Amino acid sequence: MFSPEGPTLLELTVQAMSSTERGYDLLAPKFDRTPFRTPDRVLDAFAAVVEPLGPFVRGLDVCTGTGAGAGVLRRLGAGEVVGVDFSAGMLAEARAAYADAGAPPTRWVRADTLALPFAPAFDLAVSFGAFGHFLPAERPALFAQVFRSLRPGGYFAFPIPAPPPVGSRGYWALWGFDAVMRVRNALWRPRFVMYYRTFRLPDVRADLERAGFTVATAALEELGRRPDGSPRARAVLARRP
């Protein structure tokens, strides 16, 4: 499915009927050959916006998966990079991908991102494509954990796409996916938490501010603008004062 090297429909079904963690352990070897992996053009546009906020000495990739965010932190010049994820399978893929990549060194940590085991030492924390795995009620705890992991003046930055127009094909596709997942999780255990319509910018900004961040956004101009002139995606730049 998606490409000859990607997961089959049967494999995706088995993964979706597993727990979130087990599902990603199973998906990990083929994850980078699916649309779930953040596209390079998004990573490039994001890095261009965040780079002027540096320099960055230590970088943290939250929910690192196969390590795309860790690669961005390397490009931004972080001398020490840490990738954290709860999936052993995803971390194994990240470790293999960066095994011979040279300096700076990257440390891979398996941990629950709602209980991060770090002192406040990072200049920049990033995250890509993972927030659908957190229910809205869990966001304050997640943001508080990242806040505690940053040094004063450090940034928590991530891209956020503009929602598809109401009534559009994209709108109904995401609505339908979320509806199916809600039914699946109501009827089947363990749960697989993944929702596309629960991470809205106004709510996210409010939760970040309650966690103690000051919040700004910047358009990812390289990704273009919608017909109404609004950006197709923004970078959220949350700073620990």
C-alpha positions in Angstrom: 0.0 0.0 0.0 1.2 3.5 -0.9 4.3 2.1 -2.7 5.6 -1.4 -3.5 7.9 -1.2 -0.5 5.2 0.1 1.9 2.9 -1.8 4.2 0.1 -3.9 2.7 -3.5 -3.3 3.6 -3.5 -6.4 5.8 -0.4 -5.2 7.7 -2.1 -1.8 8.2 -5.2 -3.5 9.5 -3.3 -5.6 12.0 -1.4 -2.5 13.1 -4.6 -0.5 13.5 -6.2 -3.3 15.7 -3.1 -3.3 18.0 -2.3 -0.8 20.7 -0.7 2.5 19.6 2.7 1.3 20.8 2.5 -2.1 19.3 1.1 -0.8 16.1 4.1 1.5 15.6 6.5 -1.3 16.5 4.9 -3.3 13.6 4.9 -0.4 11.2 8.4 0.8 12.0 10.4 -1.1 9.2 8.1 0.4 6.5 7.2 3.7 8.1 9.4 5.9 6.0 7.7 4.5 2.9 4.3 5.7 3.9 2.6 9.2 3.8 2.7 9.1 7.6 6.3 10.2 7.5 6.6 14.0 7.5 7.6 15.1 3.9 11.0 16.6 3.4 9.5 19.8 2.0 7.8 20.4 5.3 11.0 19.7 7.2 12.9 22.0 5.0 10.3 24.8 5.3 10.2 24.4 9.0 14.0 24.5 9.4 14.2 27.7 7.4 11.8 29.4 9.8 13.4 28.1 13.0 17.1 28.5 12.1 17.2 32.3 12.9 16.1 31.6 16.5 19.4 29.8 17.1 22.1 28.9 17.9 21.0 25.7 19.5 23.3 23.6 21.7 21.0 20.8 22.7 18.0 19.6 20.8 15.1 17.3 21.7 12.9 15.5 19.2 9.7 14.6 21.0 8.0 11.5 19.6 11.0 11.1 17.2 9.7 8.0 15.4 12.3 7.1 12.8 14.2 10.2 13.5 13.1 12.9 11.0 13.0 15.6 13.6 16.5 14.6 14.9 17.8 15.1 11.4 16.3 18.6 11.5 18.0 19.3 14.8 21.3 18.2 13.3 20.8 20.5 10.4 20.1 23.4 12.8 23.5 22.9 14.3 22.6 21.3 17.7 25.7 19.8 19.2 23.8 17.2 21.2 20.6 15.6 19.9 18.2 13.4 21.8 15.2 11.6 20.2 12.6 10.2 22.5 9.7 7.8 21.7 7.7 5.1 23.3 8.1 2.6 20.4 11.1 0.4 20.6 10.6 -0.5 16.9 10.6 3.1 15.7 13.7 3.8 17.8 15.5 0.8 16.3 14.9 2.2 12.9 16.1 5.7 13.9 19.2 4.2 15.5 20.0 2.3 12.3 19.4 5.3 10.1 21.8 7.5 12.0 24.4 4.9 13.0 27.0 6.1 10.5 25.8 9.7 10.1 28.7 11.2 12.0 28.7 14.1 14.4 26.8 15.4 16.2 26.0 12.3 18.2 22.3 11.4 18.7 21.0 9.6 21.8 17.8 7.6 21.5 15.6 7.3 24.6 12.6 5.1 25.1 10.2 6.9 27.4 6.6 8.0 27.9 6.4 11.6 26.6 3.9 12.3 29.3 6.7 11.7 31.8 9.9 12.9 30.2 13.1 11.9 32.1 15.1 15.1 31.3 16.5 18.0 33.2 15.7 21.6 31.9 18.7 21.6 29.5 17.4 21.8 25.9 17.5 24.9 23.7 15.0 23.6 21.2 12.4 20.8 21.3 10.6 19.8 18.1 7.9 17.4 17.1 6.5 16.2 13.8 3.3 14.4 13.0 2.7 12.9 16.5 0.1 15.1 18.2 -2.9 13.1 16.9 -1.7 10.4 19.3 -2.6 12.5 22.3 -6.2 13.2 23.4 -7.0 16.8 24.0 -7.1 16.1 27.8 -3.5 14.9 27.6 -2.1 18.0 25.8 -1.6 20.0 29.0 0.5 17.3 30.6 2.5 16.8 27.3 3.2 20.6 27.0 4.2 20.8 30.7 6.7 18.0 30.3 8.3 19.7 27.3 8.3 23.0 29.2 10.2 21.4 32.1 12.8 19.9 29.7 13.7 23.3 28.2 16.2 25.7 29.6 14.9 29.3 30.2 14.7 30.9 26.8 14.4 27.6 25.0 11.8 26.9 22.2 9.3 24.2 21.6 8.6 24.4 17.8 6.4 22.3 15.5 4.5 22.7 12.2 0.8 22.8 12.1 -1.2 22.6 8.8 -4.2 24.7 8.1 -7.4 22.7 8.4 -9.1 21.8 5.1 -12.1 24.0 4.2 -15.4 22.8 5.6 -17.2 20.6 3.1 -14.1 19.9 1.0 -12.9 16.4 0.2 -10.0 16.7 2.7 -12.4 17.8 5.4 -14.7 14.8 4.9 -11.7 12.4 4.6 -10.3 13.5 8.0 -13.8 13.6 9.6 -14.5 10.1 8.3 -11.1 8.8 9.6 -11.7 10.2 13.0 -15.2 8.8 13.2 -14.0 5.3 12.3 -11.2 5.5 14.9 -13.7 6.6 17.6 -16.0 3.6 16.8 -13.0 1.3 16.8 -11.8 2.5 20.2 -15.3 2.3 21.6 -15.6 -1.3 20.6 -12.0 -2.7 20.8 -9.2 -2.9 23.3 -6.4 -2.0 23.4 -7.0 1.4 21.9 -5.1 2.9 19.0 -5.1 6.6 19.5 -4.8 8.6 16.3 -7.1 11.5 15.4 -6.6 14.3 12.8 -9.2 16.8 13.9 -8.3 17.2 17.6 -5.2 19.6 17.3 -6.7 23.0 16.4 -4.4 26.0 16.6 -6.5 28.1 19.0 -6.8 25.3 21.5 -3.2 24.4 21.2 -2.1 28.0 21.7 -4.3 28.2 24.9 -2.8 25.0 26.3 0.8 26.1 25.6 0.2 29.4 27.3 -1.3 27.7 30.3 1.8 25.5 30.5 3.9 28.8 30.8 5.0 29.3 27.2 4.8 32.6 25.2 3.5 31.6 21.8 4.1 33.0 18.3 3.5 31.6 14.8 5.2 32.0 11.5 3.9 31.1 8.1 5.8 28.3 6.2 5.9 30.3 3.0 7.7 27.6 1.1 4.6 25.5 1.3 2.5 28.2 -0.3 -0.9 29.8 0.5 -4.5 28.8 0.1 -6.9 30.6 -2.3 -8.0 32.9 0.6 -4.4 34.1 1.1 -3.8 32.2 4.4 -0.7 30.0 4.7 -1.1 26.3 4.1 1.0 25.6 7.2 2.5 27.5 10.1 5.3 26.9 12.6 4.3 27.2 16.2 7.1 28.9 18.2 6.5 28.4 21.9 9.2 29.9 24.1 9.9 29.2 27.8 10.4 32.7 29.2 
